Amino acid sequence: METNQYCPEGNREQIQTRLLILGGGPAGFSAAIYAARAELTPILLTGTALGGQAATTDMIENYPGFPEGINGLELGTLFQQQAERFGAQVVYDSITSVDFSEIPFRLCTYDKEYLAESVVISTGARPNHLNVPGETELTGKGVSYCGTCDGWFFRGKHVVVVGGGDSALEEALFLTRYASKVTVVHRRDSLRAGKLLQKRAFGNPKIEFIWNTVLTEIVGAGEVKQVALKNLETCDERLFDTDGVFIFIGHTPNVGIFGGQLALDENGYIQIDRYMRTSIPGVFAGGEVADHRYRQVITSSGMGAAAAIEAIKFLEEKETEKGETEP
Ligand SMILES: Cc1cc2nc3c(=O)[nH]c(=O)nc-3n(C[C@H](O)[C@H](O)[C@H](O)COP(=O)(O)OP(=O)(O)OC[C@H]3O[C@@H](n4cnc5c(N)ncnc54)[C@H](O)[C@@H]3O)c2cc1C
């Protein structure tokens, strides 16, 4: 288990708050809107990615209320404006370590210490990258990490899927709804995915497999045109035409700063119950940091809102208890 060295050095300005929200993505801002409307004046720390992962995509077409779709960064800005309108304080800073051993919880940034009666964690997750040339430049221009989000843009086109686990096959099968052909490129000669998924994928006439092969480059100017493939057995290299590349080689939840103080689920995500409660009373989590399954703006927002509602209840109950015990 990781150990968490809390606030290693230096004097820090102390800031007290009833609710601290970690993360400036859909979950964090949704939590902030609910908590601010309950007049808790929450403080939300955005981390380095204002708007979260959603802000990295050009067009979000499956978030209700925007029939023409909306740019991800623009959606994040609207979330922020809505939270600030009700009094949430948005701070561009990152938490580096936490101490959840007692209330108030103590959370450190580089030069500040927050003392919080309750916390909503919505630090999200990040899709694992291949780290090959062309990947970053062409993300959103043919390179994607989400079939549900971007499959629709590939109607009648040919796409490459990278990966061999459950999510790679689930997404490959999903993409056959839109794409004319889906080529799964896998580094081994067999799949890790479950047998039923494998059966469905092998039986789907739109899916073909390229085995023992890795993708070494994504080629294109402004849009994906080709991928460079290398056969690991023969070391042969070749260029392969495609309109898109979907990379499903896992996600990593942003949980490192909690240093083993919270229970995690079997996939390494924060373990929560149906009320968004973590293993520590008063600490709630919502969005992708606690959701390995749905990973969407709407589901993350919903979880963030639910986490805030539970935090509000937690604080109210604490107030009531205090009132009953005080003379
Ligand atoms: C390229 C791409 C395209 C996508 N397209 C769509 C789409 O079309 N439709 C859809 O529904 N979904 C889409 N998704 C998925 C969607 O973006 C995510 O499900 C959603 O953003 C998750 O929200 P979240 O708030 O839980 O976490 P995130 O969006 O991951 O936000 C996490 C936040 O936590 C902050 N943070 C991290 N560490 C710290 C720290 N130590 N201290 C303080 N803050 C911290 C980050 O800076 C960030 O602001 C896409 C994802 C990607 C990557």
The ligand as a MOL file (V3000), in Angstrom:
LIG
                    3D

  0  0  0     0  0            999 V3000
M  V30 BEGIN CTAB
M  V30 COUNTS 53 58 0 0 0
M  V30 BEGIN ATOM
M  V30 1 C -10.7430 12.7150 -25.9270 0
M  V30 2 C -11.9820 12.4410 -25.1010 0
M  V30 3 C -13.2370 12.6400 -25.6660 0
M  V30 4 C -14.3920 12.4140 -24.9260 0
M  V30 5 N -15.6020 12.6300 -25.5090 0
M  V30 6 C -16.7280 12.4750 -24.7760 0
M  V30 7 C -18.0090 12.7220 -25.3500 0
M  V30 8 O -18.1350 13.0900 -26.5160 0
M  V30 9 N -19.0950 12.5170 -24.5630 0
M  V30 10 C -19.0070 12.0810 -23.2560 0
M  V30 11 O -20.0320 11.9620 -22.5850 0
M  V30 12 N -17.8130 11.8200 -22.7070 0
M  V30 13 C -16.6730 12.0020 -23.4240 0
M  V30 14 N -15.4530 11.7200 -22.8680 0
M  V30 15 C -15.4130 11.2390 -21.4680 0
M  V30 16 C -15.6190 12.4340 -20.4990 0
M  V30 17 O -14.7490 13.4760 -20.8610 0
M  V30 18 C -15.3460 11.9830 -19.0740 0
M  V30 19 O -16.2310 10.9230 -18.7570 0
M  V30 20 C -15.5700 13.0980 -18.0560 0
M  V30 21 O -14.7860 14.2370 -18.3650 0
M  V30 22 C -15.2100 12.6220 -16.6590 0
M  V30 23 O -15.4860 13.6770 -15.7830 0
M  V30 24 P -14.8220 13.7610 -14.3290 0
M  V30 25 O -15.1930 15.1020 -13.8100 0
M  V30 26 O -15.1650 12.5740 -13.5460 0
M  V30 27 O -13.2290 13.6790 -14.5480 0
M  V30 28 P -12.2400 14.4570 -15.5110 0
M  V30 29 O -12.9220 15.0310 -16.6780 0
M  V30 30 O -11.1240 13.4990 -15.7260 0
M  V30 31 O -11.7340 15.6770 -14.6150 0
M  V30 32 C -10.8710 15.4750 -13.5400 0
M  V30 33 C -10.5000 16.8140 -12.9490 0
M  V30 34 O -9.7430 16.5800 -11.7640 0
M  V30 35 C -8.6350 17.4560 -11.7440 0
M  V30 36 N -7.5990 16.8970 -10.8800 0
M  V30 37 C -6.8580 15.7660 -11.0780 0
M  V30 38 N -5.9730 15.6280 -10.0800 0
M  V30 39 C -6.1820 16.6790 -9.2310 0
M  V30 40 C -5.5670 17.0950 -8.0150 0
M  V30 41 N -4.5430 16.4310 -7.4630 0
M  V30 42 N -6.0190 18.2200 -7.3910 0
M  V30 43 C -7.0620 18.9200 -7.9320 0
M  V30 44 N -7.6690 18.5620 -9.0840 0
M  V30 45 C -7.2210 17.4660 -9.7270 0
M  V30 46 C -8.2510 17.5920 -13.2050 0
M  V30 47 O -7.4390 18.7570 -13.4340 0
M  V30 48 C -9.6360 17.7010 -13.8380 0
M  V30 49 O -10.0810 19.0340 -13.7820 0
M  V30 50 C -14.2890 11.9420 -23.5900 0
M  V30 51 C -13.0320 11.7260 -23.0170 0
M  V30 52 C -11.8890 11.9670 -23.7550 0
M  V30 53 C -10.5330 11.7330 -23.1280 0
M  V30 END ATOM
M  V30 BEGIN BOND
M  V30 1 1 1 2
M  V30 2 1 2 3
M  V30 3 2 2 52
M  V30 4 2 3 4
M  V30 5 1 4 5
M  V30 6 1 4 50
M  V30 7 2 5 6
M  V30 8 1 6 7
M  V30 9 1 6 13
M  V30 10 2 7 8
M  V30 11 1 7 9
M  V30 12 1 9 10
M  V30 13 2 10 11
M  V30 14 1 10 12
M  V30 15 2 12 13
M  V30 16 1 13 14
M  V30 17 1 14 15
M  V30 18 1 14 50
M  V30 19 1 15 16
M  V30 20 1 16 17
M  V30 21 1 16 18
M  V30 22 1 18 19
M  V30 23 1 18 20
M  V30 24 1 20 21
M  V30 25 1 20 22
M  V30 26 1 22 23
M  V30 27 1 23 24
M  V30 28 2 24 25
M  V30 29 1 24 26
M  V30 30 1 24 27
M  V30 31 1 27 28
M  V30 32 2 28 29
M  V30 33 1 28 30
M  V30 34 1 28 31
M  V30 35 1 31 32
M  V30 36 1 32 33
M  V30 37 1 33 34
M  V30 38 1 33 48
M  V30 39 1 34 35
M  V30 40 1 35 36
M  V30 41 1 35 46
M  V30 42 1 36 37
M  V30 43 1 36 45
M  V30 44 2 37 38
M  V30 45 1 38 39
M  V30 46 1 39 40
M  V30 47 2 39 45
M  V30 48 1 40 41
M  V30 49 2 40 42
M  V30 50 1 42 43
M  V30 51 2 43 44
M  V30 52 1 44 45
M  V30 53 1 46 47
M  V30 54 1 46 48
M  V30 55 1 48 49
M  V30 56 2 50 51
M  V30 57 1 51 52
M  V30 58 1 52 53
M  V30 END BOND
M  V30 END CTAB
M  END
